[in-house]
Amino acid sequence: MEFLSRLSKKERRLFYIAVTVVAVVFLDRVVFRPVLNKLESFNGKISLEEKKLEKSLLILGQEAAITQEYKKFAQSIKQEQSDEETIASLLSSIEKMAKSVSVFILDMKPAPVEKAEFYKKYAVKIEAEAKISNLTDFIYQLENSPNLLRVADFRITPQKKETVLKINMTVTEVLIN
C-alpha cells in the first residue's frame, strides 16, 4: 500500500483504471470467452439434434406408408421355394426376358448360392450374343424386374460381325429367408 500512497490522485485513478481493465480482460479471456464458446458449441449441437429430430418425426409420420410398401416388396422377395426351384425359376425368367428382346443365350450356369444371415443370393453366369440395342433392352428388363435382379458383372466383346456383340454377365437375385 505504500506504493499507492506515493502516487498522486491522478496517478492512483489511472492505476485503478489500469487494474480494472487488466481484470476485465483477464476475466474475459479466462472466464467469459470459454463459457460463451461452450454455449455456442452446445447451441450448434442442439440445432443439429433438432434437425435430426425433425427428420425422424417426418419419417415416423410416414411409418404406415413405409410399412405398407415394405410388406408389398417383402412378399415378392420372400423365398417360398427350395433353392433348386428358385434357381430354375430364375433361369426361366432370364430366358423369357432374353427371348422377348432377341438376345440369344449361348450358355447359362447357376453359381453356388451365397447364404447370409437373413437372405440368400442366387447368381447366374450368362454367355449370350445380341445387338447393342437389344442388349440395352435386356439389361433394362433385368434391372427393372420385380424380382430384384441385378447385373453384377458385365463384359462385352465385339464379334466378327460388326453389329453383334458377345456378352458375359452375372445376374443376381436376392431373396429373404
C-alpha positions as CSV (number, residue, x, y, z in Angstrom):
1,M,0.0,0.0,0.0
2,E,3.0,2.3,0.4
3,F,3.2,2.3,-3.4
4,L,-0.3,3.7,-3.7
5,S,0.3,6.4,-1.0
6,R,3.3,7.7,-3.0
7,L,1.1,8.2,-6.1
8,S,-0.8,11.4,-6.8
9,K,-4.5,11.4,-7.0
10,K,-4.5,11.4,-10.9
11,E,-1.9,8.5,-11.0
12,R,-4.0,6.5,-8.5
13,R,-7.0,6.9,-10.7
14,L,-5.0,5.8,-13.7
15,F,-3.7,2.8,-11.7
16,Y,-7.2,1.7,-10.7
17,I,-8.4,2.1,-14.3
18,A,-5.5,0.0,-15.5
19,V,-6.1,-2.7,-12.8
20,T,-9.8,-2.7,-13.7
21,V,-9.0,-3.0,-17.5
22,V,-6.5,-5.8,-16.8
23,A,-9.0,-7.6,-14.5
24,V,-11.8,-7.3,-17.1
25,V,-9.5,-8.6,-19.9
26,F,-8.4,-11.4,-17.7
27,L,-12.0,-12.3,-16.8
28,D,-12.9,-12.1,-20.5
29,R,-10.1,-14.4,-21.6
30,V,-10.3,-16.9,-18.7
31,V,-14.0,-17.0,-17.8
32,F,-16.4,-15.3,-20.2
33,R,-15.0,-16.4,-23.6
34,P,-14.6,-20.1,-22.8
35,V,-18.2,-20.1,-21.4
36,L,-19.5,-18.3,-24.4
37,N,-17.6,-20.7,-26.7
38,K,-19.1,-23.7,-24.9
39,L,-22.6,-22.2,-25.1
40,E,-22.2,-21.7,-28.9
41,S,-20.9,-25.3,-29.2
42,F,-23.9,-26.5,-27.3
43,N,-26.3,-24.4,-29.3
44,G,-24.8,-25.9,-32.5
45,K,-25.2,-29.4,-31.2
46,I,-28.8,-28.6,-30.1
47,S,-29.6,-27.2,-33.5
48,L,-28.2,-30.3,-35.2
49,E,-30.1,-32.6,-32.9
50,E,-33.3,-30.6,-33.5
51,K,-32.9,-31.1,-37.3
52,K,-32.3,-34.9,-36.7
53,L,-35.4,-35.0,-34.6
54,E,-37.5,-33.2,-37.2
55,K,-36.3,-35.7,-39.8
56,S,-37.1,-38.6,-37.5
57,L,-40.6,-37.2,-36.8
58,L,-41.2,-36.8,-40.6
59,I,-40.2,-40.5,-41.1
60,L,-42.4,-41.5,-38.2
61,G,-45.3,-39.7,-39.8
62,Q,-44.8,-41.8,-42.8
63,E,-44.5,-45.1,-40.9
64,A,-47.8,-46.5,-42.1
65,A,-46.9,-45.9,-45.8
66,I,-43.4,-47.2,-45.3
67,T,-44.7,-50.4,-43.6
68,Q,-47.2,-50.9,-46.4
69,E,-44.5,-50.5,-49.1
70,Y,-42.2,-52.9,-47.1
71,K,-45.0,-55.5,-46.9
72,K,-45.6,-55.2,-50.6
73,F,-42.0,-55.8,-51.5
74,A,-41.3,-58.3,-48.8
75,Q,-43.9,-60.6,-50.3
76,S,-42.2,-60.5,-53.7
77,I,-38.7,-61.2,-52.3
78,K,-39.5,-63.8,-49.7
79,Q,-38.2,-67.2,-50.6
80,E,-41.1,-69.7,-50.7
81,Q,-39.4,-72.4,-52.7
82,S,-36.4,-74.6,-52.4
83,D,-33.0,-73.4,-53.7
84,E,-33.3,-75.7,-56.8
85,E,-36.8,-74.4,-57.6
86,T,-35.7,-70.8,-57.1
87,I,-32.7,-71.3,-59.5
88,A,-34.9,-73.0,-62.1
89,S,-37.4,-70.1,-61.8
90,L,-34.6,-67.6,-62.1
91,L,-33.2,-69.3,-65.2
92,S,-36.6,-69.4,-66.8
93,S,-37.4,-65.8,-66.2
94,I,-34.0,-64.7,-67.6
95,E,-34.5,-66.9,-70.6
96,K,-38.0,-65.4,-71.2
97,M,-36.6,-61.8,-70.9
98,A,-33.8,-62.6,-73.3
99,K,-36.2,-64.1,-75.9
100,S,-38.5,-61.1,-75.7
101,V,-35.8,-58.7,-76.8
102,S,-33.9,-61.0,-79.2
103,V,-30.9,-61.7,-77.0
104,F,-29.5,-65.2,-77.9
105,I,-28.3,-67.1,-74.8
106,L,-25.5,-69.4,-75.6
107,D,-24.9,-70.7,-72.1
108,M,-26.4,-70.2,-68.6
109,K,-24.7,-71.6,-65.5
110,P,-26.0,-71.1,-61.9
111,A,-23.4,-70.2,-59.4
112,P,-23.4,-71.6,-55.8
113,V,-26.0,-70.0,-53.6
114,E,-24.5,-67.4,-51.2
115,K,-26.2,-67.7,-47.8
116,A,-26.1,-64.7,-45.4
117,E,-27.8,-64.2,-42.0
118,F,-31.2,-63.3,-43.3
119,Y,-31.1,-63.6,-47.1
120,K,-29.8,-65.8,-49.9
121,K,-28.1,-64.5,-53.1
122,Y,-28.6,-66.5,-56.3
123,A,-26.3,-65.9,-59.2
124,V,-26.3,-67.0,-62.9
125,K,-23.4,-66.6,-65.3
126,I,-24.7,-65.9,-68.8
127,E,-23.0,-66.1,-72.1
128,A,-25.0,-64.5,-74.9
129,E,-25.0,-62.7,-78.3
130,A,-27.0,-59.6,-79.2
131,K,-27.1,-56.3,-81.0
132,I,-26.4,-53.3,-78.8
133,S,-30.0,-52.1,-78.9
134,N,-31.3,-55.5,-77.8
135,L,-28.7,-55.8,-75.1
136,T,-29.7,-52.4,-73.6
137,D,-33.3,-53.5,-73.6
138,F,-32.4,-56.8,-71.9
139,I,-30.3,-55.1,-69.2
140,Y,-33.2,-52.6,-68.6
141,Q,-35.7,-55.5,-68.2
142,L,-33.3,-57.3,-65.8
143,E,-32.7,-54.2,-63.6
144,N,-36.4,-53.2,-63.5
145,S,-37.7,-56.7,-62.8
146,P,-39.9,-57.0,-59.7
147,N,-37.6,-60.0,-58.6
148,L,-34.7,-57.8,-57.5
149,L,-32.5,-59.0,-60.4
150,R,-29.2,-57.1,-60.8
151,V,-26.4,-57.3,-63.3
152,A,-23.4,-57.8,-61.1
153,D,-20.6,-58.5,-63.6
154,F,-20.6,-57.5,-67.3
155,R,-18.2,-57.9,-70.2
156,I,-18.7,-57.2,-73.9
157,T,-16.5,-58.3,-76.7
158,P,-17.2,-57.5,-80.4
159,Q,-17.8,-60.4,-82.8
160,K,-16.6,-60.6,-86.4
161,K,-20.0,-59.3,-87.4
162,E,-19.9,-55.6,-86.6
163,T,-23.4,-55.4,-85.2
164,V,-23.3,-58.4,-82.9
165,L,-21.7,-58.4,-79.5
166,K,-20.7,-61.3,-77.3
167,I,-21.8,-60.8,-73.7
168,N,-20.6,-62.4,-70.5
169,M,-22.6,-61.3,-67.4
170,T,-23.6,-62.4,-64.0
171,V,-27.2,-61.8,-62.9
172,T,-28.0,-62.0,-59.2
173,E,-31.3,-62.2,-57.3
174,V,-31.7,-61.7,-53.6
175,L,-34.4,-63.4,-51.5
176,I,-35.2,-63.1,-47.8
177,N,-35.1,-66.3,-45.8
